[in-house]
Amino acid sequence: MENKTRRMCFNINGLMGGLIATFLLLGVLVYLTIWAIKVQQANATQEYKLVDEGNIQMISTDNRKHRVLVK
């Protein structure tokens, strides 16, 4: 019996699918890296000042009120 299914190495499930997945993952990696660098640069230019350092608790959700953005 003759095998009528086409088996190509460049179909979407073979080599080409692997290359597409690789380039897609590399694209996501590049995008996230550039985004992280931009976020870091934006936060590095902001300067904060601590207010009332004596009342800062070690474990508290209200510690953000002791930090003030300096403009």
N, CA, C and O atoms as a DFTB+ gen file, in Angstrom:
284 C
 N C O
     1  1       0.844      -1.173       0.000
     2  2       0.000       0.000       0.000
     3  2       0.895       1.245       0.000
     4  3       1.899       1.312       0.709
     5  1       0.510       2.197      -0.794
     6  2       1.307       3.412      -0.946
     7  2       0.949       4.413       0.155
     8  3      -0.224       4.602       0.480
     9  1       1.967       5.045       0.717
    10  2       1.771       6.058       1.750
    11  2       1.456       7.383       1.065
    12  3       2.317       7.947       0.390
    13  1       0.230       7.888       1.228
    14  2      -0.199       9.092       0.529
    15  2      -0.073      10.351       1.395
    16  3      -0.426      11.435       0.932
    17  1       0.409      10.247       2.615
    18  2       0.582      11.420       3.458
    19  2       1.900      12.084       3.108
    20  3       2.914      11.409       2.924
    21  1       1.886      13.399       3.017
    22  2       3.100      14.137       2.704
    23  2       3.865      14.394       3.995
    24  3       3.324      14.917       4.969
    25  1       5.089      14.025       3.974
    26  2       5.940      14.277       5.140
    27  2       7.053      15.210       4.710
    28  3       8.018      14.804       4.062
    29  1       6.897      16.471       5.087
    30  2       7.914      17.465       4.751
    31  2       8.564      17.942       6.044
    32  3       7.922      18.009       7.093
    33  1       9.829      18.267       5.949
    34  2      10.505      18.762       7.148
    35  2      10.215      20.242       7.379
    36  3      10.528      20.773       8.445
    37  1       9.616      20.917       6.390
    38  2       9.341      22.343       6.532
    39  2       7.863      22.632       6.780
    40  3       7.413      23.750       6.528
    41  1       7.109      21.673       7.260
    42  2       5.723      21.968       7.586
    43  2       5.647      22.620       8.963
    44  3       6.652      22.698       9.670
    45  1       4.476      23.080       9.340
    46  2       4.316      23.875      10.570
    47  2       4.628      23.064      11.820
    48  3       4.941      23.642      12.861
    49  1       4.551      21.765      11.743
    50  2       4.822      20.937      12.914
    51  2       6.292      20.539      13.013
    52  3       6.716      20.009      14.039
    53  1       7.057      20.781      11.988
    54  2       8.437      20.330      11.973
    55  2       9.413      21.446      12.250
    56  3       9.302      22.158      13.248
    57  1      10.372      21.590      11.356
    58  2      11.446      22.564      11.525
    59  2      10.917      23.989      11.518
    60  3      11.338      24.808      12.335
    61  1      10.005      24.294      10.612
    62  2       9.473      25.651      10.532
    63  2       8.684      26.008      11.795
    64  3       8.763      27.145      12.262
    65  1       7.945      25.085      12.343
    66  2       7.222      25.341      13.587
    67  2       8.164      25.610      14.746
    68  3       7.898      26.465      15.591
    69  1       9.264      24.876      14.779
    70  2      10.268      25.129      15.819
    71  2      10.905      26.495      15.680
    72  3      11.149      27.175      16.676
    73  1      11.178      26.902      14.440
    74  2      11.763      28.227      14.213
    75  2      10.782      29.340      14.562
    76  3      11.169      30.355      15.141
    77  1       9.519      29.151      14.211
    78  2       8.506      30.153      14.554
    79  2       8.388      30.287      16.067
    80  3       8.338      31.402      16.585
    81  1       8.345      29.178      16.773
    82  2       8.244      29.214      18.240
    83  2       9.483      29.870      18.850
    84  3       9.367      30.640      19.804
    85  1      10.666      29.573      18.308
    86  2      11.900      30.160      18.828
    87  2      11.910      31.663      18.637
    88  3      12.223      32.400      19.572
    89  1      11.569      32.141      17.424
    90  2      11.566      33.576      17.162
    91  2      10.466      34.282      17.956
    92  3      10.639      35.429      18.369
    93  1       9.364      33.620      18.165
    94  2       8.301      34.214      18.971
    95  2       8.757      34.383      20.423
    96  3       8.534      35.433      21.025
    97  1       9.382      33.370      20.974
    98  2       9.886      33.467      22.349
    99  2      10.994      34.503      22.471
   100  3      11.050      35.233      23.462
   101  1      11.876      34.578      21.479
   102  2      12.931      35.604      21.503
   103  2      12.332      36.998      21.390
   104  3      12.826      37.935      22.017
   105  1      11.274      37.146      20.599
   106  2      10.599      38.435      20.494
   107  2       9.973      38.860      21.809
   108  3      10.061      40.025      22.197
   109  1       9.347      37.928      22.489
   110  2       8.757      38.228      23.801
   111  2       9.862      38.595      24.793
   112  3       9.692      39.516      25.592
   113  1      10.973      37.893      24.749
   114  2      12.096      38.192      25.639
   115  2      12.649      39.585      25.385
   116  3      12.926      40.319      26.334
   117  1      12.814      39.961      24.125
   118  2      13.319      41.293      23.788
   119  2      12.336      42.362      24.250
   120  3      12.744      43.373      24.822
   121  1      11.043      42.146      24.006
   122  2      10.032      43.117      24.424
   123  2      10.045      43.318      25.939
   124  3      10.041      44.455      26.411
   125  1      10.061      42.225      26.704
   126  2      10.043      42.337      28.165
   127  2      11.326      42.968      28.694
   128  3      11.289      43.696      29.686
   129  1      12.460      42.702      28.047
   130  2      13.720      43.302      28.477
   131  2      13.709      44.805      28.252
   132  3      14.114      45.568      29.129
   133  1      13.248      45.238      27.080
   134  2      13.177      46.668      26.794
   135  2      12.199      47.355      27.727
   136  3      12.461      48.461      28.199
   137  1      11.067      46.705      28.000
   138  2      10.078      47.284      28.913
   139  2      10.656      47.415      30.322
   140  3      10.433      48.428      30.986
   141  1      11.393      46.408      30.787
   142  2      11.982      46.449      32.125
   143  2      13.034      47.550      32.226
   144  3      13.142      48.214      33.256
   145  1      13.810      47.744      31.162
   146  2      14.820      48.801      31.175
   147  2      14.155      50.169      31.237
   148  3      14.624      51.045      31.963
   149  1      13.072      50.370      30.491
   150  2      12.358      51.652      30.528
   151  2      11.746      51.917      31.896
   152  3      11.773      53.050      32.377
   153  1      11.194      50.885      32.526
   154  2      10.610      51.047      33.862
   155  2      11.705      51.396      34.865
   156  3      11.510      52.256      35.724
   157  1      12.852      50.733      34.760
   158  2      13.959      51.014      35.669
   159  2      14.462      52.435      35.487
   160  3      14.743      53.116      36.473
   161  1      14.583      52.896      34.254
   162  2      15.051      54.257      34.005
   163  2      14.059      55.289      34.523
   164  3      14.465      56.328      35.045
   165  1      12.780      55.021      34.388
   166  2      11.768      55.958      34.881
   167  2      11.798      56.050      36.401
   168  3      11.640      57.137      36.957
   169  1      11.998      54.927      37.077
   170  2      12.022      54.936      38.537
   171  2      13.351      55.421      39.090
   172  3      13.402      55.908      40.220
   173  1      14.413      55.302      38.333
   174  2      15.725      55.747      38.812
   175  2      15.816      57.267      38.849
   176  3      16.645      57.815      39.576
   177  1      14.983      57.954      38.082
   178  2      15.034      59.417      38.058
   179  2      14.154      60.038      39.135
   180  3      14.232      61.245      39.368
   181  1      13.316      59.238      39.799
   182  2      12.471      59.762      40.864
   183  2      13.221      59.673      42.194
   184  3      13.834      58.657      42.518
   185  1      13.154      60.748      42.935
   186  2      13.836      60.783      44.223
   187  2      12.791      60.850      45.345
   188  3      11.840      61.628      45.282
   189  1      12.990      60.028      46.352
   190  2      12.064      59.971      47.483
   191  2      12.761      60.466      48.741
   192  3      13.980      60.363      48.877
   193  1      11.971      60.998      49.649
   194  2      12.489      61.459      50.930
   195  2      11.677      60.783      52.034
   196  3      10.453      60.686      51.940
   197  1      12.358      60.322      53.071
   198  2      11.670      59.706      54.208
   199  2      11.228      60.780      55.186
   200  3      11.978      61.705      55.498
   201  1      10.004      60.644      55.661
   202  2       9.449      61.577      56.626
   203  2       9.115      60.785      57.883
   204  3       8.512      59.715      57.806
   205  1       9.503      61.306      59.027
   206  2       9.195      60.695      60.319
   207  2       9.761      59.270      60.403
   208  3       9.024      58.303      60.591
   209  1      11.088      59.169      60.257
   210  2      11.744      57.858      60.235
   211  2      11.607      57.090      61.539
   212  3      11.704      55.863      61.537
   213  1      11.388      57.770      62.639
   214  2      11.300      57.111      63.931
   215  2      10.061      56.251      64.097
   216  3      10.067      55.337      64.922
   217  1       9.018      56.503      63.359
   218  2       7.770      55.761      63.500
   219  2       7.563      54.692      62.432
   220  3       6.461      54.159      62.304
   221  1       8.592      54.371      61.670
   222  2       8.459      53.335      60.646
   223  2       8.488      51.972      61.320
   224  3       9.417      51.659      62.064
   225  1       7.472      51.165      61.058
   226  2       7.373      49.826      61.630
   227  2       8.086      48.817      60.731
   228  3       8.202      49.030      59.524
   229  1       8.562      47.720      61.317
   230  2       9.244      46.710      60.524
   231  2       8.279      46.007      59.574
   232  3       8.590      45.823      58.397
   233  1       7.122      45.619      60.075
   234  2       6.111      44.948      59.258
   235  2       4.838      45.766      59.362
   236  3       4.121      45.702      60.360
   237  1       4.568      46.540      58.311
   238  2       3.379      47.376      58.321
   239  2       3.018      47.743      56.885
   240  3       3.894      47.952      56.046
   241  1       1.730      47.817      56.618
   242  2       1.288      48.255      55.293
   243  2       1.191      49.771      55.207
   244  3       0.990      50.306      54.116
   245  1       1.325      50.467      56.305
   246  2       1.234      51.927      56.313
   247  2       2.587      52.604      56.146
   248  3       2.682      53.820      56.310
   249  1       3.622      51.861      55.827
   250  2       4.953      52.457      55.690
   251  2       5.066      53.362      54.469
   252  3       5.982      54.182      54.402
   253  1       4.163      53.237      53.507
   254  2       4.250      54.073      52.308
   255  2       3.963      55.541      52.618
   256  3       4.360      56.416      51.848
   257  1       3.286      55.829      53.721
   258  2       3.003      57.231      54.053
   259  2       4.264      57.953      54.547
   260  3       4.270      59.180      54.644
   261  1       5.322      57.211      54.856
   262  2       6.585      57.828      55.289
   263  2       7.479      58.185      54.108
   264  3       8.530      58.800      54.285
   265  1       7.064      57.802      52.908
   266  2       7.863      58.072      51.715
   267  2       7.159      59.136      50.886
   268  3       5.991      58.987      50.525
   269  1       7.893      60.228      50.584
   270  2       7.322      61.345      49.847
   271  2       8.163      61.563      48.596
   272  3       9.392      61.560      48.660
   273  1       7.502      61.751      47.462
   274  2       8.182      62.020      46.201
   275  2       8.692      63.441      46.190
   276  3       7.913      64.371      46.396
   277  1       9.989      63.639      45.953
   278  2      10.600      64.952      45.876
   279  2      10.515      65.410      44.423
   280  3      10.954      64.704      43.516
   281  1       9.953      66.587      44.211
   282  2       9.797      67.096      42.841
   283  2      10.751      68.213      42.549
   284  3      10.751      68.752      41.442
